[in-house]
Structure formats: structure tokens, C-alpha cells
Amino acid sequence: MANVSSLFRKYHRQLSIMVSLPLMLMALTGTVSPILEEMHFDSAVKVIRKIHSGKIFFGTGYVVYSALSGLALLGLLVTGFSMLRMFGRKNLKKQ
């Protein structure tokens, strides 16, 4: 069981390093966009939304960027929840 736990930790660590910048960028631009929209900065909102969707960096390849970001987030959730479940079992066995 220790091998599975260390394997999940390894994948979780590697995946989190690879996708940290794109996910932080998506979170930041997703937060700023409605605020700027309420302040009626329409030109800034257009640029922020292009950054958020990946269109500004990848052009027509933004669909792949969005799909990979979503899959990476799901991968982080799966490995994270798996590690949580493993830690819970470990603590229950000690008691």
C-alpha cells in the first residue's frame, strides 16, 4: 500500500508543478473579469477574457489548452482525494 501512496504523491506533485501557472492565471483572470465588467472597462474585459480562455496565447488552439487545463485539474482532484482516503485509512488502523 505504501507504493500506491507514494505513487499518488509523486504524480500529484509533478502535476501540480506543471499546471500551477495556467490554473493560477485562469483563477486570477476569472476573478478580475467580472470586477472590471462592473466598472465598465469593456476593452480590458475583452483582453482579460482572451487571457482566461487561452485565446491570446494559443490562437485557435485554445480548445486544447482549455481541455488540458480541465483534465489536469481533475487529475489533481483524483490524486488528492485518493491520498486523503489513504491517510484516513492509515489513521484508523493506528487506533
C-alpha positions as CSV (number, residue, x, y, z in Angstrom):
1,M,0.0,0.0,0.0
2,A,2.9,2.3,0.6
3,N,3.9,2.1,-3.1
4,V,0.4,3.3,-4.2
5,S,0.5,6.1,-1.7
6,S,4.0,7.3,-2.8
7,L,3.0,6.9,-6.5
8,F,-0.1,9.2,-6.0
9,R,2.1,11.7,-4.1
10,K,4.7,11.6,-6.9
11,Y,2.1,12.2,-9.7
12,H,0.3,14.8,-7.6
13,R,3.5,16.7,-7.0
14,Q,4.6,16.6,-10.7
15,L,1.2,17.5,-12.0
16,S,0.8,20.4,-9.6
17,I,4.1,21.9,-10.6
18,M,3.2,21.7,-14.3
19,V,-0.2,23.2,-14.1
20,S,0.2,25.7,-11.3
21,L,0.8,28.7,-13.6
22,P,-2.0,28.1,-16.0
23,L,-4.5,27.4,-13.2
24,M,-3.4,30.5,-11.2
25,L,-3.8,32.6,-14.4
26,M,-7.3,31.2,-15.0
27,A,-8.3,31.8,-11.4
28,L,-6.9,35.4,-11.4
29,T,-8.4,36.4,-14.7
30,G,-11.7,34.7,-13.9
31,T,-11.9,36.8,-10.7
32,V,-10.8,40.1,-12.2
33,S,-13.1,39.9,-15.3
34,P,-16.5,40.4,-13.6
35,I,-15.0,43.2,-11.4
36,L,-13.8,45.1,-14.5
37,E,-17.1,44.4,-16.2
38,E,-19.0,46.1,-13.3
39,M,-16.6,49.0,-13.6
40,H,-17.4,49.3,-17.3
41,F,-13.8,48.7,-18.6
42,D,-15.0,46.9,-21.7
43,S,-11.7,46.8,-23.6
44,A,-9.9,45.5,-20.5
45,V,-12.5,42.8,-20.0
46,K,-12.1,41.6,-23.6
47,V,-8.3,41.2,-23.1
48,I,-8.7,39.5,-19.7
49,R,-11.2,37.1,-21.1
50,K,-8.9,36.2,-24.0
51,I,-6.2,35.5,-21.4
52,H,-8.6,33.5,-19.4
53,S,-9.6,31.3,-22.3
54,G,-6.1,31.0,-23.7
55,K,-7.0,32.6,-27.0
56,I,-4.4,35.3,-26.6
57,F,-1.6,32.7,-26.2
58,F,-2.7,29.8,-28.4
59,G,-5.0,31.3,-31.0
60,T,-7.2,28.6,-32.3
61,G,-5.5,26.0,-30.1
62,Y,-7.3,27.4,-27.1
63,V,-9.7,24.5,-27.1
64,V,-6.8,22.1,-26.4
65,Y,-5.5,24.5,-23.7
66,S,-8.9,24.6,-22.0
67,A,-9.3,20.8,-22.2
68,L,-5.9,20.1,-20.9
69,S,-6.4,22.5,-18.0
70,G,-9.6,20.9,-17.1
71,L,-8.1,17.4,-17.3
72,A,-5.1,18.5,-15.2
73,L,-7.5,19.9,-12.5
74,L,-9.4,16.6,-12.5
75,G,-6.2,14.7,-12.2
76,L,-5.1,16.8,-9.2
77,L,-8.5,16.2,-7.6
78,V,-8.4,12.5,-8.1
79,T,-4.8,12.1,-6.8
80,G,-5.5,14.5,-3.9
81,F,-8.7,12.7,-2.8
82,S,-7.0,9.3,-3.2
83,M,-4.2,10.5,-0.8
84,L,-6.8,11.8,1.6
85,R,-8.6,8.5,1.7
86,M,-5.3,6.7,2.2
87,F,-4.4,9.0,5.1
88,G,-7.8,8.3,6.7
89,R,-7.3,4.6,6.5
90,K,-3.8,4.8,7.9
91,N,-5.1,6.8,10.9
92,L,-8.0,4.4,11.5
93,K,-5.6,1.4,11.6
94,K,-3.4,3.0,14.3
95,Q,-6.3,3.5,16.7
